[in-house]
Amino acid sequence: MLAVDYRIEAALETAETITAEGGKCVAARANVADSKDVQAMAAECIKHFGKIDVLHNNVGIVEVGGPVETEEDAWNRVIAVNQSSVFLTCKYVIPHMLQNGAGSIVNIASIAAIRWLGFPYLAYSAAKAAMLGMTQNMAVQYAGQGIRANCVLPGFMNTPLIREPLKETYGGNVDEMIDQRDAQVPTGKMGDGWDTAYAALFLASDEAKYITGTSLVVDGGLTARCA
């Protein structure tokens, strides 16, 4: 496995955890919004492992605001990191999958792609919605060549990503924010990173060999509840 992060320290931490569990993992640094970095990332994986079986796109940044409040630079940054990164990774990884005659792409989107979450999330929602269309398009294009592409749509998750960017939207108090978000979920609790991970692992695996072009919602029933 090649663990890639913008911060090499984070990739190394992941690699150490996997190695400690008996797996094999190499850490690498890349800015997934940079074409040269992504191309080098794919080459690094081939160098260490000889092929690429699974591409897992799990990056994202958050900017709160609608079209008036959002600065152009912020919009461009969110689209580059959350959307264009998927284009770039697929551009440089799919050719290797085609050589293998098989591959699985799992993109982590969000329920923000399909519904209003209580506050303006324009750039983030736009990027995640685009990811759904991109995934379906690639799924059909490459279905006959052994490559599958699917999305996971996490709902409210209690992860570090939400705390600083979103706390002001909930009055500036992180504990209050967590309580309010928990209360909105029908199961009574936000999910965590493992909930997303298990869904992604299933879609990447051979157990999902007949699943492509789909979006798996992981949200504790939130999107099933009437707004």
C-alpha positions in Angstrom: 0.0 0.0 0.0 1.1 3.5 -0.8 -0.1 6.0 1.9 0.0 9.6 0.5 -0.6 12.8 2.3 0.2 16.5 1.8 2.0 16.2 5.1 4.6 13.5 5.0 4.3 13.1 8.8 0.7 12.0 8.5 1.6 9.5 5.7 4.5 8.1 7.8 2.1 7.7 10.8 -0.3 5.7 8.7 2.6 3.6 7.2 3.9 2.8 10.7 0.4 1.7 11.9 0.0 -0.6 9.0 3.5 -2.0 9.3 2.9 -2.7 13.0 -0.1 -4.7 12.1 1.9 -6.9 9.7 1.1 -5.1 6.5 3.3 -3.4 4.0 3.0 0.3 3.5 5.2 3.0 1.9 4.7 6.7 2.8 4.8 9.4 0.2 4.1 13.1 0.0 2.0 14.7 -2.7 -0.2 17.7 -3.4 -3.1 16.0 -5.1 -4.0 19.3 -6.8 -0.7 19.3 -8.6 -0.4 17.3 -11.8 3.4 16.7 -11.4 3.0 15.5 -7.9 0.2 13.1 -8.8 2.1 11.7 -11.7 5.1 11.1 -9.5 2.8 9.5 -6.9 1.6 6.9 -9.4 5.1 6.2 -10.5 6.2 5.7 -6.9 3.5 3.1 -6.4 4.5 1.2 -9.5 8.1 1.3 -8.4 7.4 -0.3 -5.0 4.5 -2.6 -5.9 4.6 -3.1 -9.6 0.9 -2.4 -10.2 -2.1 -0.4 -8.8 -5.2 -2.4 -7.8 -7.1 0.2 -5.8 -7.3 4.0 -5.9 -8.8 5.5 -2.8 -9.5 9.3 -3.1 -10.0 10.6 0.4 -9.0 14.2 0.6 -11.0 17.3 1.3 -11.0 20.8 2.7 -14.0 22.9 3.8 -15.0 26.5 3.2 -18.3 27.7 4.7 -20.2 30.3 2.6 -22.5 30.9 -0.3 -21.7 32.5 -3.6 -21.6 36.0 -2.1 -19.5 35.2 1.0 -17.0 32.9 -0.7 -13.9 34.5 -2.0 -12.8 33.4 -5.5 -9.4 32.1 -4.2 -11.3 30.0 -1.6 -13.6 28.6 -4.3 -10.7 27.7 -6.6 -8.8 26.1 -3.7 -11.7 23.9 -2.7 -12.5 22.8 -6.3 -8.8 22.1 -6.9 -8.4 19.9 -3.8 -11.8 18.3 -3.6 -12.6 17.8 -7.3 -9.7 18.3 -9.6 -7.6 16.0 -7.5 -10.0 13.1 -8.5 -9.5 14.0 -12.1 -5.7 14.0 -11.7 -5.4 10.8 -9.7 -7.6 8.9 -12.2 -5.8 10.4 -15.2 -2.5 8.9 -14.0 -3.7 5.8 -12.3 -6.2 4.4 -14.7 -3.6 3.6 -17.4 -1.9 1.3 -15.0 -5.2 -0.4 -14.1 -5.9 -0.8 -17.8 -2.6 -2.6 -18.2 -3.6 -5.0 -15.4 -7.1 -5.5 -16.8 -8.6 -4.7 -13.4 -8.9 -2.0 -10.7 -11.2 -0.4 -8.2 -11.6 3.3 -7.6 -13.3 4.5 -4.4 -14.1 8.2 -4.1 -15.1 9.7 -0.8 -17.8 12.3 -1.5 -20.4 13.6 1.0 -24.1 13.8 1.6 -23.5 17.5 1.0 -23.5 16.6 -2.7 -27.2 15.7 -2.5 -28.8 17.8 0.3 -28.7 21.0 2.3 -26.9 20.5 5.6 -28.1 23.5 7.5 -25.6 26.1 6.4 -24.1 27.4 3.1 -21.5 25.0 1.9 -21.4 26.0 -1.8 -17.8 25.2 -2.9 -17.7 21.9 -0.9 -21.1 20.8 -2.1 -20.3 21.6 -5.7 -17.1 19.7 -5.6 -18.6 16.6 -4.0 -21.6 16.7 -6.4 -19.2 16.8 -9.3 -17.4 13.7 -7.8 -20.7 11.7 -8.1 -21.0 12.5 -11.8 -17.3 11.8 -12.5 -17.5 8.5 -10.7 -20.6 7.3 -12.7 -19.0 8.5 -15.9 -15.8 6.5 -15.3 -17.7 3.5 -14.1 -19.5 3.1 -17.4 -16.6 4.1 -19.5 -14.3 1.4 -18.1 -16.8 -1.3 -17.0 -15.9 -3.5 -19.9 -12.2 -3.2 -19.0 -12.4 -4.6 -15.5 -12.3 -1.2 -13.7 -15.0 -0.3 -11.1 -15.6 3.1 -9.7 -17.9 3.9 -6.7 -18.5 6.7 -4.2 -19.0 6.7 -0.5 -21.2 9.5 0.8 -20.4 10.1 4.5 -22.9 12.0 6.6 -22.2 13.9 9.8 -18.8 12.5 11.1 -17.0 13.4 14.2 -13.5 14.0 12.8 -10.9 16.7 13.2 -11.9 18.1 9.8 -15.2 19.5 11.1 -14.1 21.1 14.3 -12.3 24.3 13.4 -13.9 25.0 10.0 -17.5 24.5 11.3 -17.4 25.5 15.0 -18.3 29.2 14.3 -21.4 28.0 12.4 -22.6 26.4 15.7 -21.7 29.4 17.9 -18.0 28.7 18.4 -18.3 26.0 21.0 -17.0 22.6 19.7 -18.9 20.6 22.4 -22.2 22.3 21.5 -21.5 21.7 17.9 -21.0 18.0 18.5 -24.2 17.8 20.6 -26.2 19.6 17.9 -24.9 17.4 15.1 -25.5 14.2 17.1 -29.1 15.3 17.7 -29.7 15.7 13.9 -28.8 12.1 13.2 -31.6 9.5 13.5 -29.3 7.0 15.3 -28.5 9.8 17.8 -24.8 9.9 17.1 -22.4 11.1 14.4 -20.3 8.5 12.7 -16.5 8.3 12.7 -13.7 7.6 10.3 -14.0 3.9 10.7 -17.6 4.0 9.4 -16.4 5.5 6.2 -13.3 3.2 6.1 -15.4 0.0 6.3 -17.7 1.2 3.5 -14.7 2.1 1.3 -13.0 -1.2 2.0 -16.1 -3.1 0.9 -16.4 -1.2 -2.3 -12.7 -1.7 -3.0 -12.8 -5.5 -2.4 -13.7 -8.4 -4.6 -16.9 -8.8 -2.5 -18.2 -5.8 -4.4 -17.1 -7.2 -7.8 -20.6 -6.6 -9.3 -21.0 -3.1 -7.9 -19.9 -0.1 -10.0 -21.2 3.4 -10.6 -23.0 3.5 -7.2 -23.1 5.9 -4.3 -23.1 4.3 -0.8 -24.6 6.6 1.8 -23.1 6.2 5.3 -25.1 8.7 7.4 -27.0 7.0 10.2 -30.3 7.6 8.3 -29.9 11.4 8.0 -30.7 11.7 4.3 -33.7 9.3 4.8 -35.2 11.8 7.2 -37.5 14.5 5.7 -35.9 17.9 5.9 
